[in-house]
């Protein structure tokens, strides 16, 4: 599913290239993003494909590996 997300917090980092990122207080920017997704089939397909790739970065297996790396680094 194509995503429009906020510039706030860690959302741009989590979304990566898989979302349109807009200022949550800029109503016109939100409107433009919605209209862009509405008319651009290729963009919707690309964001959907990128979303599947980006979500893999946050899988339980990847998380477990990253936590293990931190423990190895801290505990030696």
C-alpha positions as CSV (number, residue, x, y, z in Angstrom):
1,X,0.0,0.0,0.0
2,X,1.5,3.4,-0.9
3,X,2.0,5.6,2.1
4,X,2.0,9.3,2.9
5,X,3.7,9.9,6.2
6,X,4.8,12.8,8.4
7,X,8.2,14.5,8.7
8,X,7.8,14.1,12.5
9,X,9.9,11.9,14.7
10,X,11.5,8.8,13.2
11,X,8.8,8.3,10.5
12,X,11.0,9.5,7.5
13,X,13.7,7.1,8.6
14,X,11.3,4.2,9.0
15,X,9.6,4.9,5.7
16,X,12.8,5.4,3.8
17,X,12.1,5.7,0.0
18,X,8.8,3.9,0.5
19,X,6.6,6.9,1.2
20,X,5.8,10.4,0.4
21,X,6.9,12.5,3.4
22,X,5.0,15.7,4.2
23,X,4.9,18.3,6.9
24,X,1.9,17.3,9.1
25,X,0.9,20.9,9.6
26,X,1.0,21.8,5.9
27,X,-2.5,21.0,4.6
28,X,-1.6,21.9,1.0
29,X,1.4,19.5,1.1
30,X,-0.9,16.7,2.3
31,X,-3.4,17.5,-0.4
32,X,-0.7,17.5,-3.1
33,X,0.6,14.1,-1.9
34,X,-2.9,12.6,-1.9
35,X,-3.6,14.0,-5.4
36,X,-0.2,12.7,-6.6
37,X,-1.0,9.2,-5.4
38,X,-4.4,9.4,-6.9
39,X,-3.3,10.2,-10.5
40,X,0.1,8.4,-10.7
41,X,-0.2,4.7,-11.1
42,X,3.5,4.2,-11.5
43,X,4.2,6.1,-8.3
44,X,1.7,3.9,-6.4
45,X,3.3,0.8,-7.7
46,X,6.8,2.0,-6.9
47,X,6.0,3.0,-3.4
48,X,4.2,-0.3,-2.8
49,X,7.3,-2.2,-4.1
50,X,9.6,0.0,-2.0
51,X,7.4,-0.6,1.0
52,X,7.9,-4.4,0.8
53,X,11.7,-3.9,0.6
54,X,11.7,-1.3,3.4
55,X,9.6,-3.6,5.7
56,X,12.2,-6.3,5.4
57,X,14.6,-4.0,7.3
58,X,12.4,-4.2,10.3
59,X,11.7,-7.9,10.3
60,X,12.0,-9.9,13.6
61,X,15.0,-11.7,12.2
62,X,16.8,-8.5,11.3
63,X,15.9,-7.0,14.7
64,X,17.3,-10.0,16.5
65,X,20.5,-9.8,14.5
66,X,20.9,-6.1,15.3
67,X,20.3,-6.7,19.0
68,X,22.8,-9.5,19.1
69,X,25.4,-7.2,17.4
70,X,24.9,-4.6,20.1
71,X,25.3,-7.2,22.9
72,X,28.5,-8.5,21.3
73,X,29.8,-5.0,21.0
74,X,29.0,-4.0,24.6
75,X,29.9,-7.3,26.3
76,X,32.9,-8.0,24.1
